[in-house]
Amino acid sequence: MQKAPPMDTARAFGFVLLSASAVAVAGCSSSSNVTPDGGGGGNPDTGTVTPLTDGGADSDGPSSATGDDGGEGTDGSDAATTGDDASSATRDSGLGFAASNIPPGTALASPGDWVFNSAQCGGRTTVTIDTTKGMSDCDGQMQPYQYSMITQSDTSLGSLQAALFVTKKFTIQAGMSVQVVGSLPLIVVASSDVSINGLLSAAAGYAGGQPGPGMNVNGLGPGGGTAPIATSGAGGGGFCGKGGDGAAASGMIAAGGKAYGNATNVPLLGGASGATGSWEAGGGGGGVIQIASATSIQVSIQGSVHVGGGGGGWTLSGGGSGGAILLQAPMVSVAGTLAANGGGGAESGDNNYGQDAQASATAAAGGTASSGQNPGGNGAAGTTVDGAAGPIAVMTANGGGGGGGAGRIRIDTSTGSAAIASSAVVSPALSTPCATQGMLQH
């Protein structure tokens, strides 16, 4: 089971001078179809933009406490078929379209190409991007990006923060695993091509995803699962899909988390966590990855963008929901994997965790029942967007934890239709309300 991230202490930033290629972003107002009610993954602040840093190893960016209550929104059944309302996006950004979630007045500078390969990363094939500190441990001699901590442009849920990295080309070569850590949602803006040939993941409880809660308490975020009731298991976290109920042989069940947010991923919200049972934490919610390119985004057959929920820990704990993926470029092609699946719920006993969400269309398995116990529910994946309740086989035992619901995937292009190859895996599936496409706003 994936563990929840520590919350770093806030630190101050310094100012730097931007190059002549920096482009000032014109302002516009914000609106959204999400109703105000807090917001996971962000902190209230003055609404100003933190000055850009050079993203260097010495730059310790401020952290953001993830909001436990989060924003409440639609039930996920009214997925939009067009791009964001123009008032929720950033116009005249130098990208040729209005990028979502970036606030008015943000200066975008593109100092170099950000390339992840083993040679650049000192022979390592697993590296990180830290959204709290504004740095990567694969930067080489020069920092090929500008970093700032921003307040998202849509403020209907309050001041939600995100980590903005601006670069030219953004490339993850085959065989590389780039893991997003830190507490803030990740936004990458590229003035040139984006090529993802390896793994880019925002694991459960990181990058805006809600961490697993303490013992015998509800999950965190607007879709947090309900804590065990009497002999029930714990509810799984919801996001686009609902979390699976904590099953019970008799009496009351513990409800899975509700759906929230909207199809456009404006504002950016992470996944909710499953409730915790008797011992170890419920699965964390999947994180948030937004990528905007002025030209194209390519996810090759070897590439994956993965924001899955965590599996529930023993005993009885629910799985976390999937997180959020937002891709925006004139052309987007996907031959590999985009996955925002839910984690599996734990069994009723103290032996088997729920499985973490997979970077595939295969559901994360609920914890296998040990002798005299009941299994956990599977997480959402593929065409199944709601987490499952654990089946009851032993009437004298507690129920298992519910599986996590599906997260949200959004792709915006010039035509409103990405090139999806036959080899591609998009989970939740594009045939569901949890994975949608729209047109870029100009």
GITA-V847655 format. One record per helix or strand of 3 or more residues. SS is the DSSP state (~ for helix, > for strand). FROM is the first residue (numbers start at 0). TO is the last residue. If there is no record, write none. Layout:
# GITA-V847655
SS,FROM,TO + SS,FROM,TO
This chain:
# GITA-V847655
~,85,87 + >,88,90 + >,97,99 + >,113,115 + >,125,129 + >,145,150 + >,160,166 + >,169,171 + >,176,180 + >,184,189 + >,193,195 + >,198,200 + >,287,292 + >,295,298 + >,303,305 + >,323,327 + >,330,333 + >,336,338 + >,407,412 + >,424,426 + >,434,438
